[in-house]
Amino acid sequence: MLGSASLAALVLAYTAISNAHVFRPEVVPPAQEIAVAFTELVVGTRPPPVTEDQQHAAHHHHHSSDHVGTLLQQGVTLQASLAITAARVLFGLLVGAPLGILLGILMGWSRRADDYLHPMYVLLRSVPPLALITYVMLWLGHGEAHRLIPIVYAVAATMVIPAYHGARDVAFTYLVAARALGAPRWLLIRKVLVPAASPAILGGFRYAVAIAWMTAVGAEMLMSENGMGNLIVGGGLWASRSQTKADPAVVMVGILALAAAGWAMDALARSAAARLTRWAR
Amino acid sequence: MNGAAPALRTRATRAVLSLGVMAVVYGLAAEAGRGRLPDRVWLGTHYVENVQLLPPYRSLAEEGTFLVESGILTGSIAVSAGRVLLGFVLGAAAGILVGLWTGRRARAEYLAGPWVTFLQFTPALALLPLYVLWFGYGEISKVLLIATNVAVVALLGAHQGVRSVPRVYLDAASALGAGERLTFRKIVLPAALPHIFASLRIALGLAWVTIVVAELIDAQMPSLGYLLTLAGAYPRVPTMVIGIGTIGALVLAFDLLAMSLHVRATRWMRRAA
């Protein structure tokens, strides 16, 4: 109740302030301009100006570097960009999560593997994924790889930690009991280790989802000709010599869409986690 | 698990061994790669000549001495680390304060809830163009971007920390007549510390991710983000590798620092291991 009230209050306050001519509209775009940018980016066309008032508005819009117009000319729509970014995020999660979970379980399960692999992991994990983009590009060319590899890497590095702790903290008594009952190794792993580690892993997966989105958008902002990051900055930052001509209305539409998508994916991950660990309660 | 000396020595030996093997394998791969790896790379628009895809230690050392002697690397480290630290301190302070507040007061939680959820799922890097418009190309945008990123994570950590205080403790304290302030200082804050520190370690990693992108805006030379960009634009692989390695080493150093602070601040707790 109070929450929706505070949400409504801010939307109202923003509409009032942005229309009060306190700030320049290029800096704080009026709420209706954000709505217009949103509709235009979803529909994919700009309605022809009809009335004089709208003509004036359109003219005004063109004045501050026509970000929406450029995007529309390139055939960019909000939903298509979101789908592209979501596909990259999904790829990163599908490839990176199993890799990270395997490494984490291996290090948590075997003391020897932990001793040998953990130092390497700590060293590699310290490198921010986005720093790798240009290097990957030199190796694998100017394709999709330099956007996907940082996401995969970020997801994998994130998933190692919960899998490691989950596997290491399996109650010792469970293992002793299972061994005493004569469980062979694969049964021990399938029936004791994986179920016991899964709550931690599923909890960590929610972090990985958030980090995958952030890395995907960052990579697209730096070097990509499609996706949400590209929509927000209107062209790769590296390509454009670090000059952004972004229209704040587009940026805000992009941020709102990304927040909604991130929230939806998290809700999905949460309900899947609740379903998968139902036995724990 | 009883940190016996021999076990510790085995661990140390194995760590040195594995890192040593990694270093040697890299050196061998670099030597083997010379002449075998492509020297010309097509970059979408043009060819790049004389790329050392795996630079041998020799060129890394040369490039390293040049970067250090010219003051580029040391200057970049100072500038970037300064931005990260400033943004981190600002963001952590704001985030922890708000998080403690929303954790303690249900009304604050209802009030802030939607905002926290919104910010939590906004990839912070997406705010960069907006910050540039609002705060200009200078230092403020970069530091604020890091601070925003850190604040969200720290806020969630502090909030969860306060919420994880067992109800019994609070009931016992109030039954014994402890006031609001005493309860907060002696029970809530110490019990929330582990959560707060865990979130700060995550936030520190994110702060370094942010700086790599933030420093592309109004890019000026002494900064690690720009060093990486320049190295990528030429491209000069030894510079790239040194830049990546430097950022990695800094992240590692900051992480170790945060961890030792964590251990110190929670020394009063009994540990299982």
Interface residues (C-beta under 8 A of the other chain):
Chain A: M1 L2 G3 S4 S6 L7 L10 E26 V27 V28 R112 D115 Y116 L117 H118 P119 M120 V122 L123 L124 S126 V127 P128 P129 L130 A131 L132 I133 T134 Y135 M137 L138 W139 G141 H142 Y207 A210 W213 M214 T215 A216 V217 G218 M221 L222 M228 G229 I232 V233 L237 W238 S242 T244 A246 P248 V251 M252 G254 I255 L258 A259 A260 A261 G262 W263 D266
Chain B: T10 R11 R14 A15 L17 S18 L19 M22 V41 W42 L43 G44 V48 V51 L53 R107 Y110 L111 A112 G113 P114 W115 T117 F118 L119 Q120 F121 T122 P123 A124 L125 A126 L127 L128 P129 L130 V132 L133 W134 I202 G205 L206 W208 V209 V212 V213 L216 I217 D218 A219 L228 T229 A231 G232 A233 P235 V237 M240 V241 G243 I244 I247 G248 A249 V251 L252 D255
